[in-house]
Amino acid sequence: MDDPGLDPNTPPGLHLVSGFLAMEPTDSLLSMARECGGGSITDGVQRFVWEHCISKTVKTGYAYYIKNFVKKLIFEIESSHGTVADELYEQYGYYMTSLRDDVMTNGNSRVCKCISFLFPAGCYRLPSFPQSRKLVLPLHCSLNMLEGDTGCSLWPSSLYMSEIILSFPDRFMNRSCFEVGSGVGLVGICLSYIKASKVTLSDGDLSTLANMKLNLELNQLSTGNNVPERSGETPKKVKCIHLPWESATEGDLQEFMPDIVLGADIIYDPQCLPHLVRVLAILLNQTKTDAETRKEDYQVSSPGSKHHHVEANGSNQENIHCDHDLASSDPACDQRCSTNKAYAIKEYYSRPVAYISSIIRNVDTFNCFLELAEQANLIATDVTETLKPLNLLPYMHSYNRSSIRLFTVTCK
Ligand SMILES: C[S@@+](CC[C@H](N)C(=O)[O-])C[C@H]1O[C@@H](n2cnc3c(N)ncnc32)[C@H](O)[C@@H]1O
């Protein structure tokens, strides 16, 4: 039986389960387990961990992670003279004989982890709000950060970009989105979830592209190349293309004409920057013809678009309504709804915009990007302080959101 105070659907139990599913560092998980027990790993916490974490994932790819975690749990409980549950000893004993220690430290080991985006209850008016209040996305990732030219592991900037998409869905829904350097594909899965009209992901590394496709399929999205332009429904297809920035030509990119370009953690290699900036400039310079814009106006105001309507009024001004633009019980969400609405009114017909999230590891490299952008007639604006996402990953202590900056990039 569970500890009566611990519930897998509310914190701190929810955070412990989510941290476990996301394979948070085991020390961080241990501190969440302690928090669940009011400072120590009680018998109730052990039962909770067994029932809601270990026994539910024991037959999946969590074996090495569980082995590590249980080893630390046992050590901590024994050190404080507690009694270790039989199930934990047995599971650890089984792994001791069946798992080799060197497997996870050698080569390109892949794991499948689940990222849970946890929505505050007051945000129920956001179109991205899931009924269960959590959006759980499984992802195949490598434990080797360099595998696939770094694209097979999940980087914090794409967690941040995902929080932006889920916090400000009106900016992306019914818009055609194109991501460069997509890595494991998390951003594309979130774009598809909030009903972007078209989602194209790209990467320059072929093994990353293969892993990305695997992840899209794992999340019930298909990766065929004939994605319908605007179906009025969630695009269940996401296009994945091989796009090394160095060899991408205007011809390669002209078929896409995205409304929004996205990039997470792509500014780190000075040698790639001129090519990246050239790709951004081509994508951001594309202007839709009047006919294409009119076609999209119709589809945005059609019954298929559930949350967002544009109506032309007598004075040739647009009235834009968000269905969720009603008072919610959370001021942070109210602010996001009105920001979404103001943004929709101002920007809907403007030229494409890029959102770039980045950890600035090297100031010189980042300044080089800004200079190249300026030379290419692009305006990069730091919007980190004005566009703050909801904290949807409160359990993820390894994710330091304060180290990430968000930029918009547009053509002059
Ligand atoms: C640090 S990873 C970030 C991946 C993902 N956006 C994330 O945040 O999790 C950088 C990504 O950019 C891709 N990349 C790096 N250089 C590239 C290039 N010259 N052309 C195309 N893609 C490139 C890598 O393959 C990798 O997927």
The ligand as a Gaussian input file, in Angstrom:
#p B3LYP/6-31G(d) Opt

LIG

0 1
 C       23.549000      20.928000     -29.702000
 S       22.568000      20.071000     -30.840000
 C       20.945000      20.709000     -30.498000
 C       19.885000      19.741000     -30.915000
 C       18.466000      20.158000     -30.558000
 N       18.080000      21.365000     -31.245000
 C       18.338000      20.346000     -29.060000
 O       18.371000      21.505000     -28.597000
 O       18.196000      19.350000     -28.328000
 C       22.951000      20.873000     -32.406000
 C       22.206000      20.297000     -33.591000
 O       22.539000      21.045000     -34.750000
 C       22.901000      20.144000     -35.798000
 N       23.940000      20.797000     -36.616000
 C       25.158000      21.202000     -36.211000
 N       25.853000      21.714000     -37.236000
 C       25.047000      21.631000     -38.319000
 C       25.188000      21.996000     -39.683000
 N       26.322000      22.547000     -40.111000
 N       24.154000      21.779000     -40.520000
 C       23.000000      21.245000     -40.065000
 N       22.799000      20.856000     -38.791000
 C       23.817000      21.046000     -37.927000
 C       23.459000      18.921000     -35.094000
 O       23.387000      17.761000     -35.910000
 C       22.565000      18.850000     -33.880000
 O       21.398000      18.126000     -34.132000

